[in-house]
């Protein structure tokens, strides 16, 4: 016990002596350098990819320019002897890749004549996995307008009970799907091909664009759609061409909108006039909710003519001077045009029910959900000067129509000028957002 106590005492003494000296205890430091908080952003850009007025497409005086961009669009390579046909599996033929299926079947007058030259392609080739998709990647300029053209016929001698032969045409790029449509021709039981031309105008979104054709038939029976003379040219278009029946048409590629970017400019709207526009919205960096909202609506009465007075319009019958009614007489329908064809399909989402007055869009519009840096999303917009009937959320199968009788004399000579605002706001921490709550500057 004494020895132990002595040892403890010695330790205490030594400890007391050391406490008065300078000591370097073991230590370590880890530093997280340059920590950053950055306020996020929403970058919204808009395309105007399609417009029509009274059934006339907004192409103006666009003319093809430059060189043919499709390689081997007539399918003359590889060369076959007359009466022969051959299936070329992946990787395909000159210019064209096999995306899926048995391969690309080339015919040289084997079952019907080509549209031109000696050869054509059939997209439902012979054998298992016969339904084929083929594509070609071309170099394009973002924002440039292009025209894709091709010829389609059903395969002659179709005795398989098919009512028609069809295939899909799809134009895509990194930014998303630009064109996605199905073409279809009646079945041919005779021995001659019947060729019809199809044309699609589109605005390129990226430096490379893929053109794809794929069999869309219901059977793998070798009676597929014929394809020939595929062509792609850049278009030279005036900056502000006019429709044949009045009004300025204008389409553009992805951009931040400026003062001259107008969806509509019509100086002489008549009852029964109608139009369709397709735009695409792009958000970058963050997911967003988006709305398309009229703003700064200015209804101008212009002059008041006798039919307007008879329809209870104007200051003589109680309306304030300068107040017009046209924004209430233009009715609209907005939907998510997934396949970018300008036509509503009952499976597509409705944003604004058909028959909604232009000045009431904000109170009825359903917010769009956009994903940052994801493929583009297309919005179809149809308008009518009069009574518009058509699809609604509760009844999406109703056909779209425009009745000019619904536009009364009260709107004669009236003019409306309005902004049409694409508004985007972050999704995160904002789940209760609605378009009706937006306050525009």
C-alpha positions as CSV (number, residue, x, y, z in Angstrom):
1,X,0.0,0.0,0.0
2,X,2.8,2.4,0.8
3,X,4.5,1.7,-2.4
4,X,1.3,2.3,-4.4
5,X,0.6,5.6,-2.6
6,X,4.1,6.7,-3.1
7,X,3.8,6.0,-6.8
8,X,0.6,8.0,-7.0
9,X,2.2,10.8,-5.2
10,X,5.1,10.8,-7.5
11,X,2.7,11.0,-10.4
12,X,0.9,14.0,-8.9
13,X,4.1,15.8,-8.4
14,X,5.3,15.2,-11.9
15,X,1.9,16.2,-13.3
16,X,2.2,19.5,-11.4
17,X,5.6,20.2,-12.8
18,X,4.5,19.5,-16.4
19,X,1.4,21.7,-16.2
20,X,3.5,24.8,-16.1
21,X,5.2,24.0,-19.4
22,X,4.1,24.4,-23.1
23,X,2.4,21.3,-24.5
24,X,1.4,20.3,-28.1
25,X,-1.5,17.9,-27.7
26,X,-2.5,15.6,-30.6
27,X,-4.9,17.4,-32.9
28,X,-6.3,17.4,-36.5
29,X,-8.2,20.0,-38.6
30,X,-10.4,19.4,-41.6
31,X,-11.7,22.4,-43.5
32,X,-14.6,22.4,-46.0
33,X,-13.5,25.2,-48.3
34,X,-15.6,27.6,-50.4
35,X,-19.1,26.6,-49.3
36,X,-21.8,28.3,-51.5
37,X,-25.4,29.1,-51.5
38,X,-26.7,30.3,-54.9
39,X,-30.2,31.4,-55.5
40,X,-31.6,29.0,-58.2
41,X,-33.1,30.2,-61.5
42,X,-35.7,29.2,-64.0
43,X,-34.8,29.8,-67.6
44,X,-37.8,29.6,-69.9
45,X,-37.6,29.6,-73.7
46,X,-40.4,29.3,-76.3
47,X,-40.7,27.9,-79.8
48,X,-43.5,28.6,-82.2
49,X,-43.3,25.5,-84.3
50,X,-46.6,25.6,-86.3
51,X,-49.4,28.0,-87.2
52,X,-52.4,27.9,-89.5
53,X,-55.2,30.3,-90.3
54,X,-58.5,29.1,-91.8
55,X,-56.8,25.8,-92.7
56,X,-53.8,27.4,-94.4
57,X,-50.4,26.5,-92.9
58,X,-48.0,29.3,-92.1
59,X,-45.2,28.6,-94.6
60,X,-45.6,31.8,-96.6
61,X,-43.2,31.9,-99.5
62,X,-40.7,29.4,-98.0
63,X,-38.6,27.8,-100.7
64,X,-36.1,24.9,-100.4
65,X,-32.5,26.1,-100.4
66,X,-29.0,24.5,-100.3
67,X,-28.2,20.8,-100.9
68,X,-30.2,17.7,-100.4
69,X,-29.6,16.5,-96.8
70,X,-30.8,12.9,-97.1
71,X,-28.3,10.3,-98.3
72,X,-29.7,7.6,-100.6
73,X,-33.3,8.9,-100.3
74,X,-34.4,7.0,-103.4
75,X,-32.9,3.7,-102.1
76,X,-31.0,3.1,-105.4
77,X,-28.0,1.7,-103.4
78,X,-27.3,-1.1,-103.2
79,X,-28.3,-1.9,-106.8
80,X,-30.5,-4.9,-107.5
81,X,-31.6,-6.4,-110.8
82,X,-35.1,-5.9,-112.0
83,X,-37.6,-8.1,-110.3
84,X,-35.4,-8.8,-107.3
85,X,-35.8,-7.9,-103.6
86,X,-33.3,-8.2,-100.7
87,X,-33.4,-7.6,-96.9
88,X,-30.4,-5.8,-95.4
89,X,-30.1,-6.4,-91.7
90,X,-28.3,-4.1,-89.3
91,X,-26.2,-2.0,-89.8
92,X,-28.4,-1.3,-92.9
93,X,-27.7,0.3,-96.2
94,X,-26.0,3.5,-97.4
95,X,-27.2,6.4,-95.3
96,X,-29.8,4.4,-93.3
97,X,-29.4,2.4,-90.1
98,X,-31.7,-0.4,-88.8
99,X,-33.2,0.6,-85.5
100,X,-35.0,-2.7,-85.0
101,X,-36.5,-5.5,-87.0
102,X,-35.2,-7.9,-89.6
103,X,-33.8,-5.2,-91.8
104,X,-34.4,-2.9,-94.6
105,X,-36.1,-4.5,-97.6
106,X,-35.2,-3.0,-101.0
107,X,-37.3,-4.0,-104.1
108,X,-36.6,-3.4,-107.7
109,X,-40.0,-3.8,-109.4
110,X,-40.6,-6.9,-107.4
111,X,-44.2,-6.1,-106.4
112,X,-45.2,-2.8,-108.0
113,X,-43.3,0.2,-109.4
114,X,-41.3,2.7,-107.3
115,X,-42.3,6.3,-107.3
116,X,-39.2,7.2,-109.4
117,X,-35.9,5.4,-110.3
118,X,-35.7,1.7,-110.0
119,X,-36.0,0.8,-106.3
120,X,-38.1,1.4,-103.2
121,X,-38.2,0.3,-99.5
122,X,-40.8,-1.9,-97.8
123,X,-41.0,-1.5,-94.0
124,X,-42.6,-4.9,-93.3
125,X,-39.9,-7.2,-94.7
126,X,-39.8,-10.9,-94.9
127,X,-39.5,-13.3,-91.9
128,X,-39.6,-13.1,-88.1
129,X,-39.3,-9.6,-86.7
130,X,-40.3,-8.3,-90.0
131,X,-41.7,-5.0,-88.8
132,X,-38.7,-2.6,-89.2
133,X,-37.6,0.8,-88.2
134,X,-34.9,2.6,-90.1
135,X,-33.4,6.1,-89.5
136,X,-30.8,8.6,-90.7
137,X,-29.0,11.3,-88.8
138,X,-28.5,14.6,-90.5
139,X,-26.6,17.8,-89.6
140,X,-28.9,20.7,-88.9
141,X,-28.8,24.3,-87.7
142,X,-30.8,25.0,-84.5
143,X,-33.6,27.5,-85.3
144,X,-33.5,26.8,-89.1
145,X,-36.7,25.6,-90.7
146,X,-36.6,22.4,-92.8
147,X,-39.0,20.5,-95.1
148,X,-39.1,16.7,-95.0
149,X,-40.9,15.1,-98.0
150,X,-41.4,11.5,-98.9
151,X,-43.8,9.3,-101.0
152,X,-45.9,6.4,-99.6
153,X,-47.9,3.6,-101.2
154,X,-49.4,0.4,-99.9
155,X,-47.9,-2.8,-101.1
156,X,-49.9,-4.1,-104.1
157,X,-51.5,-7.5,-104.0
158,X,-52.6,-7.3,-100.4
159,X,-55.0,-10.2,-99.9
160,X,-54.3,-10.6,-96.2
161,X,-57.4,-8.8,-94.9
162,X,-55.5,-5.6,-93.9
163,X,-57.6,-2.5,-94.4
164,X,-54.6,-0.3,-94.9
165,X,-50.8,-0.2,-94.6
166,X,-49.1,2.4,-92.5
167,X,-45.9,3.5,-90.9
168,X,-44.8,6.2,-88.5
169,X,-42.6,9.1,-89.4
170,X,-40.6,10.6,-86.5
171,X,-38.2,13.5,-86.4
172,X,-36.2,13.8,-83.1
173,X,-33.1,15.4,-81.7
174,X,-31.4,15.6,-78.3
175,X,-34.0,18.2,-77.2
176,X,-37.0,15.9,-77.9
177,X,-39.5,14.8,-80.4
178,X,-40.3,17.3,-83.2
179,X,-42.6,15.3,-85.5
180,X,-44.4,12.1,-84.6
181,X,-47.1,11.1,-87.0
182,X,-48.6,8.0,-88.7
183,X,-49.3,7.9,-92.4
184,X,-51.7,5.4,-93.9
185,X,-52.8,4.4,-97.3
186,X,-55.7,2.0,-98.3
187,X,-54.9,-1.6,-99.0
188,X,-54.2,-2.3,-102.7
189,X,-55.4,-5.7,-104.0
190,X,-54.3,-5.0,-107.5
191,X,-50.8,-5.1,-108.9
192,X,-50.0,-1.3,-109.2
193,X,-48.6,1.0,-106.6
194,X,-50.5,4.2,-105.7
195,X,-48.1,6.9,-104.5
196,X,-49.0,9.9,-102.3
197,X,-46.7,12.7,-101.1
198,X,-46.3,13.7,-97.5
199,X,-44.6,16.9,-96.3
200,X,-43.6,18.1,-92.9
201,X,-42.1,21.5,-92.1
202,X,-40.2,21.7,-88.8
203,X,-37.7,23.8,-87.0
204,X,-34.5,22.1,-85.9
205,X,-33.7,22.2,-82.2
206,X,-30.1,20.8,-82.3
207,X,-27.1,20.4,-84.5
208,X,-28.1,16.8,-85.3
209,X,-31.6,15.6,-86.2
210,X,-32.8,12.0,-86.7
211,X,-35.3,11.1,-89.4
212,X,-37.0,7.7,-88.7
213,X,-39.6,5.6,-90.5
214,X,-41.1,2.5,-88.8
215,X,-43.8,0.0,-89.8
216,X,-47.0,0.7,-87.9
217,X,-49.1,-2.2,-89.3
218,X,-51.0,-4.5,-87.0
219,X,-49.5,-7.7,-88.6
220,X,-46.1,-9.1,-89.5
221,X,-47.3,-10.4,-92.9
222,X,-44.7,-8.8,-95.3
223,X,-47.5,-6.5,-96.6
224,X,-46.0,-3.2,-95.3
225,X,-45.9,0.4,-96.4
226,X,-43.7,1.3,-99.3
227,X,-41.4,4.3,-99.0
228,X,-39.6,6.2,-101.8
229,X,-37.9,9.5,-102.6
230,X,-37.2,10.8,-99.1
231,X,-35.9,14.4,-99.2
232,X,-34.9,17.0,-96.7
233,X,-34.0,20.6,-97.5
234,X,-33.5,23.8,-95.5
235,X,-36.1,26.4,-96.1
236,X,-35.6,30.1,-97.0
237,X,-38.6,31.9,-95.5
238,X,-39.5,35.6,-95.4
239,X,-39.4,37.1,-91.9
240,X,-43.0,38.1,-91.9
241,X,-44.9,36.3,-94.7
242,X,-48.7,36.8,-95.1
243,X,-51.5,34.3,-95.2
244,X,-53.4,34.2,-98.5
245,X,-56.5,35.3,-96.7
246,X,-54.8,38.1,-94.6
247,X,-52.8,38.3,-91.4
248,X,-49.1,37.8,-90.7
249,X,-47.7,34.4,-90.0
250,X,-44.6,33.9,-87.9
251,X,-42.9,30.8,-86.5
252,X,-39.5,30.6,-84.8
253,X,-37.1,28.3,-83.0
254,X,-36.2,28.2,-79.3
255,X,-35.6,31.7,-77.9
256,X,-36.3,34.3,-75.3
257,X,-39.2,36.2,-76.8
258,X,-38.8,39.8,-78.2
259,X,-41.2,42.5,-79.3
260,X,-41.6,41.1,-82.8
261,X,-42.4,37.5,-81.7
262,X,-46.2,37.5,-82.1
263,X,-48.4,34.4,-82.1
264,X,-51.3,36.3,-83.8
265,X,-51.5,39.3,-86.0
266,X,-54.8,39.4,-87.9
267,X,-56.2,42.8,-89.0
268,X,-59.6,41.6,-90.4
269,X,-61.1,38.8,-88.3
270,X,-64.5,37.6,-89.6
271,X,-67.1,35.4,-87.8
272,X,-66.1,31.7,-88.3
273,X,-62.4,32.4,-88.8
274,X,-60.2,29.9,-86.9
275,X,-56.6,28.9,-86.4
276,X,-54.2,26.5,-84.7
277,X,-50.8,27.1,-83.2
278,X,-48.3,24.8,-81.7
279,X,-45.6,26.1,-79.3
280,X,-43.1,24.3,-77.2
281,X,-41.8,25.4,-73.8
282,X,-38.3,24.6,-72.5
283,X,-37.2,25.1,-68.9
284,X,-33.6,24.8,-67.8
285,X,-31.9,24.2,-64.5
286,X,-35.0,23.4,-62.5
287,X,-38.4,21.7,-62.8
288,X,-41.2,24.2,-63.2
289,X,-44.9,24.8,-63.4
290,X,-45.8,26.8,-66.5
291,X,-48.9,28.8,-67.6
292,X,-49.9,30.6,-70.8
293,X,-51.8,33.7,-69.8
294,X,-53.2,36.7,-71.6
295,X,-52.1,40.0,-70.0
296,X,-52.6,43.7,-70.6
297,X,-55.8,43.1,-72.6
298,X,-56.8,46.3,-74.3
299,X,-60.3,46.0,-75.9
300,X,-60.8,48.9,-78.3
301,X,-64.3,49.8,-79.6
302,X,-62.8,51.8,-82.5
303,X,-66.0,53.2,-84.1
304,X,-69.5,52.1,-83.2
305,X,-71.6,51.2,-86.2
306,X,-75.4,50.8,-86.3
307,X,-75.4,47.0,-85.9
308,X,-73.4,47.4,-82.7
309,X,-75.9,49.8,-81.3
310,X,-78.7,47.5,-82.2
311,X,-76.9,44.8,-80.3
312,X,-76.8,47.0,-77.1
313,X,-73.3,48.2,-77.6
314,X,-71.7,51.6,-77.1
315,X,-72.0,54.6,-74.8
316,X,-75.6,55.4,-76.1
317,X,-76.8,52.2,-74.4
318,X,-74.6,52.3,-71.3
319,X,-71.2,50.9,-72.2
320,X,-68.2,53.1,-71.4
321,X,-66.5,54.8,-74.3
322,X,-63.5,52.9,-75.7
323,X,-64.6,49.5,-74.4
324,X,-64.7,46.7,-76.9
325,X,-65.9,43.1,-76.7
326,X,-63.6,41.2,-79.0
327,X,-61.5,39.4,-76.3
328,X,-64.8,37.8,-75.1
329,X,-65.8,36.7,-78.7
330,X,-62.5,34.9,-79.4
331,X,-62.8,31.4,-77.9
332,X,-59.8,29.1,-77.4
333,X,-58.8,25.5,-76.6
334,X,-55.3,24.5,-75.2
335,X,-53.9,21.0,-74.9
336,X,-50.7,19.0,-74.5
337,X,-49.9,18.2,-78.1
338,X,-47.6,15.2,-77.3
339,X,-47.0,14.2,-80.9
340,X,-46.7,17.7,-82.2
341,X,-49.2,17.2,-85.1
342,X,-51.5,20.2,-84.3
343,X,-54.5,17.8,-83.8
344,X,-55.9,16.9,-80.4
345,X,-56.0,13.2,-79.5
346,X,-58.4,12.2,-76.7
347,X,-55.5,10.7,-74.7
348,X,-53.7,14.1,-74.5
349,X,-54.1,16.3,-71.5
350,X,-56.4,19.3,-71.8
351,X,-55.2,22.6,-70.3
352,X,-58.1,24.9,-71.2
353,X,-61.5,23.5,-72.3
354,X,-62.7,24.3,-75.8
355,X,-65.0,27.3,-75.9
356,X,-63.2,29.3,-73.2
357,X,-63.1,33.1,-74.0
358,X,-59.6,34.5,-74.5
359,X,-60.0,36.9,-71.6
360,X,-60.9,34.0,-69.2
361,X,-57.9,31.7,-69.9
362,X,-56.2,32.6,-66.6
363,X,-59.1,31.5,-64.4
364,X,-59.4,28.1,-66.1
365,X,-55.9,27.0,-67.2
366,X,-54.4,24.0,-65.6
367,X,-50.7,24.4,-64.8
368,X,-48.2,22.5,-67.0
369,X,-45.5,20.5,-65.3
370,X,-42.2,20.9,-67.1
371,X,-39.0,19.0,-66.3
372,X,-35.7,21.0,-66.4
373,X,-33.4,20.1,-69.3
374,X,-35.8,17.4,-70.4
375,X,-37.3,16.8,-73.9
376,X,-39.5,19.6,-75.0
377,X,-43.2,19.7,-74.4
378,X,-45.7,20.9,-77.0
379,X,-48.8,22.9,-76.4
380,X,-51.6,23.1,-79.0
381,X,-53.7,26.2,-79.2
382,X,-56.9,26.5,-81.3
383,X,-58.9,29.7,-81.5
384,X,-62.3,30.5,-83.1
385,X,-64.1,33.8,-83.9
386,X,-67.5,32.7,-82.6
387,X,-68.7,29.7,-80.7
388,X,-66.1,27.0,-80.3
389,X,-67.2,23.5,-79.3
390,X,-64.9,20.6,-78.7
391,X,-63.0,18.6,-76.2
392,X,-63.3,19.3,-72.4
393,X,-61.7,17.6,-69.4
394,X,-65.1,15.9,-68.8
395,X,-65.7,15.0,-72.4
396,X,-62.4,14.8,-74.4
397,X,-64.0,13.0,-77.4
398,X,-66.1,15.9,-78.6
399,X,-65.0,17.0,-82.1
400,X,-63.5,20.5,-82.3
401,X,-65.5,23.0,-84.4
402,X,-66.0,26.7,-84.9
403,X,-69.4,28.4,-85.5
404,X,-69.3,32.0,-86.7
405,X,-72.9,32.5,-85.8
406,X,-71.8,32.8,-82.2
407,X,-69.9,36.0,-82.9
408,X,-72.5,38.7,-82.8
409,X,-72.7,42.3,-84.2
410,X,-71.6,43.6,-80.8
411,X,-67.9,43.0,-81.8
412,X,-68.0,44.7,-85.2
413,X,-65.0,47.0,-85.8
414,X,-63.6,46.1,-82.4
415,X,-59.9,45.5,-81.8
416,X,-58.1,43.7,-79.1
417,X,-54.4,43.9,-78.3
418,X,-52.9,41.7,-75.6
419,X,-49.7,40.1,-74.4
420,X,-49.7,36.4,-74.3
421,X,-47.3,35.4,-71.5
422,X,-45.5,32.2,-70.9
423,X,-44.9,32.1,-67.2
424,X,-42.8,29.5,-65.3
425,X,-42.2,29.1,-61.6
426,X,-40.3,26.5,-59.6
427,X,-42.0,23.3,-58.6
428,X,-40.1,22.6,-55.4
429,X,-41.8,23.8,-52.2
430,X,-44.6,25.1,-54.4
431,X,-47.0,22.2,-54.7
432,X,-50.2,24.3,-54.3
433,X,-49.4,26.5,-57.3
434,X,-52.2,27.4,-59.7
435,X,-52.3,29.6,-62.8
436,X,-55.2,31.6,-61.5
437,X,-53.0,32.9,-58.6
438,X,-50.3,34.4,-60.9
439,X,-49.9,38.2,-60.7
440,X,-48.2,39.4,-63.8
441,X,-46.3,42.7,-63.8
